[in-house]
């Protein structure tokens, strides 16, 4: 059953599919597959949590080691042989040997990176589904809607439920790309590829001072349009915008060159990765003029945020894994609505408590070889969720 309506550039239709309600054995089979997936997710959580603690502590020790060894440079315009092989700190303006060009659009800029971003006007499909039971069958009603939008990736219309009337081109006539300067310096020092990769604070490049490069290209705002009418684009039309990172020369429209702060190992006139005794690598770059203490404070904050994000991901993975593995108990009683709802709440509470306890226990084991006292404290905390859960279980009535 399909219904069609056309609302301007947005088109919709509804498809209803039905299938017989799965029997008990079929649902049990599906649950068994979920249990296997849950077991894999559960085991991955242990690996993620354990390795994350080792990584976090190794990074923290490497940063402390770096802070104790780093040598601030007095000048960036001359190279001292005394600092050969040492971890050095310097700040200064970026410089590159020559501008970056995009000859297709008559554009050039003195910067570390120049990014051309191409978007195509395309059909996009959206789905909105709902399931309901009718006459002993499970029916699924899916509303498909189609809208025209600017997208930076080619949308494959062959995967649409209804491609007729919503066909997209299979490729873009103009490709996106990012040009990177082959030689980037701060004073007399050449930045390594790893440091250049960290210069990624892209800003939109204004096209106000540029002319239309071709007869079939029109400039509108900060875009070049490959379109007969940019105000009313058609599917397949293109628009191109530009972004730059690391301004490396004084520009009359954009201002002075960007300043960066670098901490890395000095090797001749190059700044390269520094390998710490803790087994980590220090190759740090931040925008702006920062002191040694400010740089390492930012790195410690970044390490802490990453650690907690991965801890959260590990706990969630464990919670989902336990929920999938215990889903079979829900399946066994899902014919009885009241019992089913109570069991569902109980299983969620069980998964929450066990995931929290096992996550804390895994974290404490990860710390055992580095900070034993903290490991003991976290290990004791891991028992709390189980104790709390047991305290809410009513005692058995006396016979």
C-alpha positions in Angstrom: 0.0 0.0 0.0 1.5 3.3 -1.1 0.3 6.9 -0.9 2.0 9.8 -2.7 2.0 13.5 -2.1 4.2 16.3 -3.5 4.9 19.3 -1.2 7.0 21.6 -3.3 10.6 20.3 -3.4 9.7 17.8 -0.7 8.0 14.5 -1.8 6.6 11.8 0.4 5.1 8.3 0.1 4.1 5.7 2.7 4.8 1.9 2.4 3.2 -0.6 4.7 4.7 -4.1 5.1 3.3 -6.9 7.2 4.7 -10.2 8.6 3.3 -12.9 10.8 4.0 -12.5 14.5 7.1 -14.5 15.3 6.6 -17.6 17.4 8.3 -18.4 20.7 11.1 -20.5 19.2 11.8 -17.8 16.5 12.0 -15.1 19.2 14.2 -17.4 21.3 16.5 -17.9 18.3 16.8 -14.1 17.8 17.6 -13.6 21.5 20.4 -16.3 21.3 22.0 -14.3 18.5 21.7 -11.1 20.6 23.4 -13.0 23.5 26.4 -13.8 21.4 26.7 -10.2 20.3 26.3 -9.2 23.9 29.1 -11.5 25.0 31.5 -9.9 22.3 30.5 -6.4 23.4 31.0 -7.3 27.1 34.5 -8.7 26.5 35.4 -5.7 24.4 34.5 -3.4 27.3 37.1 -5.1 29.5 39.8 -4.6 26.9 38.8 -0.9 26.3 38.7 -0.1 30.0 41.9 -1.8 30.9 44.0 -0.5 28.0 42.6 3.0 28.5 44.0 3.2 32.1 47.4 2.1 30.9 47.3 4.7 28.1 46.2 7.5 30.4 48.8 6.8 33.0 51.6 6.4 30.4 50.6 9.8 28.8 50.5 11.5 32.2 54.0 10.2 33.1 55.3 11.2 29.7 53.9 14.7 30.1 55.5 15.0 33.5 58.8 13.8 32.1 58.6 16.3 29.3 57.9 19.2 31.6 61.0 18.3 33.6 63.2 18.2 30.5 61.9 20.8 28.2 64.3 23.7 27.2 62.7 27.1 26.3 64.5 28.6 23.3 65.8 32.2 23.6 65.4 32.8 19.9 63.8 31.1 16.9 66.0 32.8 14.3 69.2 30.9 15.0 69.9 27.2 15.8 72.0 26.3 18.8 73.9 23.0 18.6 73.7 22.7 22.4 70.0 21.8 22.1 70.6 19.0 19.5 68.4 16.0 20.4 66.7 17.8 23.3 63.0 18.6 23.9 62.6 22.3 23.1 59.8 24.9 23.5 59.3 27.8 21.1 56.7 30.2 19.8 56.5 32.2 16.7 54.7 33.1 13.4 54.2 30.4 10.8 56.0 30.9 7.4 55.8 28.9 4.2 58.1 29.1 1.1 55.4 29.8 -1.5 51.6 30.4 -1.7 49.1 27.7 -2.2 47.1 27.9 -5.5 43.8 26.7 -7.0 44.3 27.7 -10.6 40.8 26.5 -11.5 39.3 29.3 -9.6 42.1 31.9 -9.8 42.8 31.7 -6.0 46.0 31.8 -4.0 46.8 32.3 -0.4 50.0 32.2 1.8 48.9 29.5 4.3 49.8 26.0 5.5 46.6 24.5 4.2 44.0 25.4 1.6 40.9 23.3 1.4 38.4 23.3 -1.5 35.0 22.1 -0.4 32.6 21.0 -3.1 28.9 20.4 -2.5 26.3 19.1 -5.0 22.6 19.8 -4.9 21.0 16.3 -4.5 18.0 14.4 -3.5 18.1 13.0 0.1 15.8 10.3 1.5 14.5 10.3 5.0 12.7 7.4 6.7 10.2 7.5 9.6 9.0 4.0 10.7 6.5 2.7 13.3 5.4 -0.8 14.1 2.0 -1.9 15.3 0.0 -5.2 15.7 -3.1 -5.9 13.7 -5.1 -9.1 13.2 -2.2 -11.2 14.6 0.3 -9.6 12.3 3.1 -7.1 12.9 2.8 -4.3 10.5 5.5 -1.7 9.8 4.5 1.7 8.4 7.4 3.6 6.8 7.1 7.1 5.6 9.7 8.0 3.0 10.3 11.7 2.3 12.6 13.2 -0.3 14.2 16.7 -0.1 16.8 18.5 -2.2 19.8 19.6 -0.3 23.5 20.7 -0.7 25.6 17.7 0.3 29.4 17.3 0.3 29.2 13.6 -0.5 27.5 11.9 -3.4 24.2 10.4 -2.2 23.6 7.1 -3.9 20.0 7.3 -5.1 20.0 3.6 -6.1 19.5 2.8 -2.4 16.3 4.9 -2.3 13.0 3.1 -1.9 11.8 5.1 -4.9 14.5 6.3 -7.2 12.2 7.4 -10.1 12.0 11.1 -9.8 14.8 11.3 -7.3 17.8 10.3 -9.3 21.2 11.8 -8.4 24.4 12.0 -10.5 26.9 9.2 -9.7 29.9 11.6 -9.3 30.8 15.2 -8.9 32.3 17.1 -11.9 34.6 19.0 -9.5 36.4 17.2 -6.6 37.1 18.5 -3.1 40.8 18.5 -2.1 43.2 19.9 0.5 46.6 21.4 -0.5 49.3 21.3 2.1 52.5 23.4 2.0 55.6 21.2 1.6 57.7 23.4 3.8 56.4 25.0 7.0 58.6 26.9 9.4 58.6 28.8 12.7 61.6 31.0 12.5 64.6 28.9 11.3 62.9 25.6 12.3 61.1 23.3 9.9 58.0 21.5 11.3 57.6 17.8 11.0 54.7 16.3 9.1 53.1 15.3 12.4 53.2 18.9 13.6 51.8 20.2 10.3 48.9 17.8 10.7 48.0 19.5 14.0 47.4 22.8 12.2 43.7 22.2 11.5 41.9 25.3 12.7 40.3 26.0 9.3 38.6 29.3 8.6 36.3 30.2 5.7 38.1 32.2 3.0 36.1 35.2 1.8 35.6 35.4 -2.0 34.5 39.0 -2.0 37.7 40.2 -3.6 37.8 37.6 -6.4 36.4 37.7 -9.9 34.2 35.0 -11.5 36.9 32.5 -12.9 34.8 31.2 -15.8 31.7 32.2 -17.8 29.8 29.2 -16.4 30.7 29.9 -12.8 28.9 32.6 -10.7 30.1 34.0 -7.4 27.5 34.4 -4.7 28.6 35.3 -1.2 31.4 33.0 -0.3 30.6 30.4 -2.9 31.3 29.8 -6.6 28.2 28.3 -8.2 28.2 25.9 -11.2 24.5 26.7 -11.9 22.4 28.5 -14.4 20.5 30.0 -11.5 22.1 29.9 -8.0 18.9 31.2 -6.4 16.9 28.2 -7.8 19.5 25.3 -8.1 18.7 22.1 -9.9 19.9 18.6 -8.9 23.5 18.1 -10.1 24.4 21.8 -9.6 27.6 22.5 -7.7 28.8 25.1 -5.2 32.4 25.5 -4.2 33.8 27.2 -1.0 37.3 27.5 0.4 38.9 27.3 3.8 42.4 27.9 5.0 44.5 26.9 8.1 47.7 28.4 9.4 48.0 31.8 7.7 51.7 32.1 7.0 52.2 35.6 5.6 50.9 39.1 6.1 47.7 39.4 4.0 46.0 42.8 3.4 42.5 41.2 3.9 43.2 38.5 6.5 45.8 40.1 8.7 49.2 38.9 10.0 50.6 35.4 10.1 49.2 33.0 12.7 51.4 32.3 15.8 51.9 28.8 17.2 53.6 27.2 20.1 55.6 24.0 19.6 57.2 21.5 21.9 59.2 18.8 20.1 62.8 17.4 19.7 65.4 19.5 17.9 67.2 17.6 15.1 69.3 20.0 13.2 67.0 22.6 11.9 63.9 20.3 12.2 61.4 19.8 14.9 60.6 16.1 15.2 58.8 13.7 17.7 60.4 13.2 21.1 60.3 9.6 22.5 59.9 9.6 26.3 61.2 6.9 28.7 57.5 6.1 29.5 57.1 4.9 25.9 55.0 7.8 24.6 55.7 10.5 22.0 55.7 14.2 22.5 55.0 16.2 19.4 52.9 19.2 20.5 51.5 22.2 18.7 49.0 24.7 19.9 47.8 28.0 18.3 48.9 31.2 20.0 51.8 32.2 22.2 51.8 29.9 25.2 54.2 29.3 28.1 55.6 25.8 28.8 53.3 25.5 31.8 50.2 26.5 29.8 51.0 23.9 27.1 51.4 21.0 29.5 48.3 22.1 31.4 46.3 21.9 28.1 47.8 18.5 27.3 46.9 17.1 30.8 43.3 18.5 30.4 43.1 16.8 27.0 44.4 13.5 28.4 41.8 13.7 31.3 38.9 14.4 28.9 39.9 11.5 26.6 40.3 9.1 29.6 36.8 9.9 31.0 35.3 9.7 27.5 36.7 6.2 27.0 35.7 5.2 30.5 32.2 6.2 29.7 32.3 4.3 26.4 33.6 1.2 28.2 30.9 1.3 30.9 28.2 1.8 28.2 29.6 -1.1 26.2 29.5 -3.3 29.3 25.9 -2.2 30.1 24.7 -3.0 26.6 26.6 -6.3 26.6 25.0 -7.5 29.9 21.6 -6.3 28.8 21.8 -8.3 25.6 23.1 -11.4 27.4 20.2 -11.3 29.9 17.5 -10.5 27.3 16.5 -14.2 27.2 14.7 -13.8 30.6 12.6 -11.0 29.1 11.8 -13.2 26.1 10.6 -16.1 28.3 8.0 -13.9 30.0 7.0 -11.4 27.2 3.6 -13.0 26.8 2.6 -11.6 30.2 2.6 -7.7 30.1 2.8 -7.0 33.8 5.5 -9.6 34.5 7.4 -8.6 31.4 7.6 -4.9 32.5 8.8 -5.9 36.0 11.4 -8.2 34.6 12.5 -5.5 32.2 13.1 -3.0 35.0 14.9 -5.6 37.1 17.2 -6.6 34.2 18.1 -2.9 33.5 18.9 -2.4 37.2 20.9 -5.6 37.3 22.9 -4.6 34.2 23.5 -1.1 35.6 24.9 -2.4 38.9 27.0 -5.2 37.4 28.4 -2.9 34.7 29.3 -0.2 37.2 31.0 -2.7 39.6 32.9 -4.5 36.9 34.0 -1.2 35.2 35.4 0.1 38.5 37.1 -3.3 39.2 38.7 -3.3 35.7 39.9 0.3 36.2 41.4 -0.6 39.6 43.3 -3.6 38.0 44.6 -1.2 35.3 46.0 1.0 38.1 47.4 -1.9 40.2 50.9 -1.7 38.6 51.1 2.1 38.7 49.3 3.4 41.8 48.4 0.5 44.2 46.7 2.7 46.8 44.3 4.2 44.3 43.7 0.8 42.8 42.7 -0.5 46.3 40.3 2.4 46.8 38.6 2.0 43.4 38.4 -1.8 44.0 36.5 -1.1 47.3 34.2 1.3 45.5 33.4 -1.4 42.9 31.6 -3.3 45.7 29.3 -0.4 46.6 26.7 -0.8 43.7 26.2 -4.5 44.6 25.9 -3.7 48.3 23.3 -1.0 47.5 21.4 -3.3 45.2 21.3 -6.1 47.9 20.1 -3.6 50.5 17.0 -2.9 48.5 16.1 -6.6 48.2 13.3 -7.3 50.8 14.3 -10.0 53.4 12.5 -13.4 53.2 9.5 -13.7 55.5 10.1 -15.8 58.6 8.4 -19.1 58.4 
